[in-house]
């Protein structure tokens, strides 16, 4: 509406280039043209969007789906609690959920502590040793953190899915493995999906493309929240966990092969 008003005013003023309305219209059109031109001229735009938007979509499928799936894991670990009244059931569910949250929360602190740093497994195990070709150093870039997060989530989900019935007989181990998936999502894509666009796209259009990537994440959140419960009823909990492992692997592949290499180094 504002743009149409400026156009009308420019006609009324005889398209006078000295009028304030004409200047404002030219600035508005120049900004719009500059934004879309910068998006269209962004190198490897489709590839980058597949890496940032696709990985964000897949992660939110996992994160929001598992947030709602968590009570089913608690039930498998500790039983349905049919003998307890509603208040006791609420207490036990809150307590068990708190355990998972406490085990997963340090993942955020690990990201804050290590991001941007150069780390080496050898030094963390033996302080007198040095990094070498056998034990190379790693720079904890956002893309590296996202890769290791997706990779470890893939292994954890696959383990839980394949050993679901055995793990149900060892509640503490099931809870530990399941909480570890949240730990490596926090020390992983939950901390990096919104960071990667800022180091992937050029500054002229990174905020817009970051918003597009975030929008795909919200689509993934809706998909995860909507599909996990029906899938669990139709195919069972082990299927859902194996599915999560496959989604994690797809997220790893998108990050590895579609995020430009200059953001991985």
Steps between C-alpha positions, in 0.01 A plus 500: 500500500781742587673428173178559303450829682850608404434407138175700500676800653775482241237520226334795670833678518566435130780251592703791630844354585547772760195401704541312828238245394694416186823452699327273750353290219838464333664395828228242567526349155880500523497313831257237371695458179825474693371228732363275229796561275736401781295183568497403131873569468589302817750229394369141529171624645306174463782295646536732798126503566496120490772503766360764734123470450504123447707427810287739708183326376633153584628601842171657605321181392722319752501755779131587520391147421711356779384766744150353466632143472686521831209371719494178296869444567444563872213255497716236332774555757292521820166344406160663452453570871143372496491457876567865573241774514512799271710716733760230560519427128555870431773512763684198363476625140629843600785342697606273216475785247716713728767230496506505120515881498787509750697247295444688175538860619884490521503468121429873473791580730730275297412697188564835670829371644641341185360684198778668305770315691754255364467172686686171491390164642859399576559800725175444681603141575871554567619849577861427396416377149470714192258497212623311195378349175369204699317728742432823307378822662148626433371854489160513663324695224117508489501252212740263680284508813191435290669208322612328818158562657310340213751216480478406868122540500487254210699241697298553819158484336598193301627327814182581693278384214678172438532415871172651619358192670826411674553857611147509644624246754786734602319831569804706601685408180200580278461839669874569474511422127182695429619801700828484306307563178383830652852575626646465150213695349584786738873452439414477134229619260279658767777756554622531141209489255434871559873583488590333170307741273697793643828344385362343181331786315632838396414792726264662246243221531595284799220626726233421239642156422539435872129572536417262213709229665326564834160472331591155374599413855149588619354278229717220638378574853139463387582178316680348798232597749228360272656174381680341795198391703309344203820328382558359847146359516520354151857365493624506859762693696805319354394608150480864612852485646644342186317762295665770715836340426433518126394865527819577695707334227324710236577812704867397516511447122337837428744678730800315359429532130279807463654748744791664311842375596622847607268483803635158598863601541 
